[in-house]
């Protein structure tokens, strides 16, 4: 049976952004996909990129695709809550896409790098930041090697970067260990549920 957030008919909940980050190889994308599949009220925020569209991808469904010139213009206009250049391509999270999801009564998930998460919380202070950790550095090494896509030198560099990124975890609101995707997703749902009960989220109490 899939885990979901329970209905709370006696309280009107106000959804908030859920920012999830983690070092490469921690399996955060798998966890995010499991989280999205667990509850229809939790949705992914559509992000933007300057990389070429790939076969099978759909504009406005997988990404918003921009030329570098268009992306830079929008970045200067403050269109993005967060943006970064990764491997020669720009990626960004449009503020309007986050706001649209919230307006539609959805909890919106943003899967971004570490620095991006801290930036998003400046524009959306109600957001919660969750950092996904591997069970151990040994487990992270095994996961990266298991991909079979990187050379030993690249894996070594990724591990060095991962250690630096994990040092920022204390700046996040929560940390969860991804020892198993299903269990990690349950912990994420527990965090979201607890956050919906915080009095500072402006819950409307029932009358009568």
N, C-alpha and C positions, 0 to 999 in steps of 0.2 A: 504494500500500500504506500503510495507516494506521500511524503510529508508536505503539509501545506500550513499556511497561517490560519488559525481558527477564525471564524466569523465573530465579530464583536458588535452585535446589534445595539447594545445599550451605550456604546460610546462611538462617536463619529471620529474616526482616525484621520489624521492628516499625513499622507505619504511624504516620504523624504528620499533624497538621493542616497544610494548605497555605493560607495566607492571602494573597489576591491583592487588591491595591488599585491605584487609579490615578485621575487626574483625569477628569472628565466629558469624553467625546469621544475618549479614548485607545483605545477599542475593547476594553476589558478583558472586557466581557460576552461578546463574540464569541470572544475567546481562551479564556475559561473554558468556554464551550459546546464548543469544539473539543477542549479538553483532556479534558472529561468523555466525549466521544464516542470518544476515542482509546484508552481502556483501561477495562475494566469494573471494575478494582480502585480506580479513582478516582471518588468520588461527591460530589455536592453536599450540603451541610448544609442541612437544612430550617430556614428562619428564620421569625420571627414578625412580625406587623404588626397595627396597629390600623386600617389603611385598609379601606374596604369591599371585600368580595370582588367580583371582576369576572366578567363572563360567561365561562364556559368554565373558570374556575379551580375547583380541587377542594381542600377543606379537608384538611389533612394530606398533600397532595401538592405543591401550589404554595407554600403558606404555612400556618402556624398562625395563625388569625385570632382576635384578642382584642378586647374592648371596651377603651376607655382605662382604665377602672377595673380590669379584670382585669390588663391589662398593667402598670399602676403597682404593683399588689399583688405581682405576680411579680418585678418589677424590684427592689422593696425587699427581697424574700426572697432575692435573689441568684440568681434563676433564669437570668439571662442572663450570658454571658461578655462580651457587648458590647451596648450599646443606644444609639440616638440618635433624635432627632426630626428628620424630614426633610419639609419642605413640609407641616407640620401633622399628620403621621402618625408614629407611633413604629414603629421597626424594631428587632429584637433577634435575637441568636443564642443559642438555648438551650444551656447547657453539656451537658445530657443528650444532645442530638442529636449533638454532637461526640463525646462519650464512646461513644455507641452505635455510631457508624460505626467508630471505632477498635477497639472490642471485636469487631466483625464482620470485622476484618482488612482494612479499607478505608482508603485515603488520603482524607481528607475535605477538600474545598475550601470555603473560606469567602470569599465575594466581598463585601467591606465597604469602608467609607470609611477614610481614612488613620488617623484617631485610633482607630477601632475595631480595626484590626489590632494596634496597639501594646497595646491593652487585652487582647485575646485571648491574647497571648503571656505575659501575667502569670499567667493561669489554666492555660495549656498551654505551659510553657516549651520543650517539644520541638517546637513549631510553627515553621515557616519562614515568613518574611514576604517576599513578592515584590512589587515595585512595577513597574507597567507604565507606560512612558513613550511619548509620541508621538515620531516621527522628528524633529520640529522644531515650533516654535510656529506656523510657517506651515502645516504639515501639519494641526495641530490646528485652526487657524482654518478651513481648507478643509473639514475633516470636520464641524465645527459648522455651517458655512454650508450644507453639502451636505444636512443633515437637512431644511432648509426648514421648520422648526417654530418657530424663535426669531427675534425681531426683532434688528436690529443692536445695540440697547442691551443686550439680554439676552446676546447672544454676547460683547459686550465685557466684561460682568460675569463671565461664565463663564470667560473667558480670564484675567481678574485672579485669580479664585479658583483656577484651575488652576495658575498660577504660584506662588501661595502654598502649594498642596498639594504641588507637586513639590519644594519646598524641604525637605520632610520625608523625601524619598526616602532620604537617607543614613542614616536611622535604621532602615531595613529591611535585611534580610540580603542581598537581591539586587535588582538592577534589570534589566529586559529592555525593549528597544525594540520596539514593535509596528509595524514597517514593513510587515509582511505577516503575516496571521493564522497561516498554516501554519508559516512559519519561526519565529514567536514561540512557537507551541505546541511545536515541536521543542526550543527552548531551555528552556522550562519543564520538559519531560520530562527533559532532560539534568540540570537542577538537582535534580529529585526523585531521579533515579537516583544522582547523586553523594551526596546526603544519606543514601540508604539504606546507603551504605558507610562512613559515619562510625562510628568505634569507640565514640564516646560514646553511641550509640543502643542499646547493650546487645545486639548481635547474638550469637546462640547458635552457637558453632562446632560443626561436625560431629564425631562421635566415631568412633574407629577409623581 
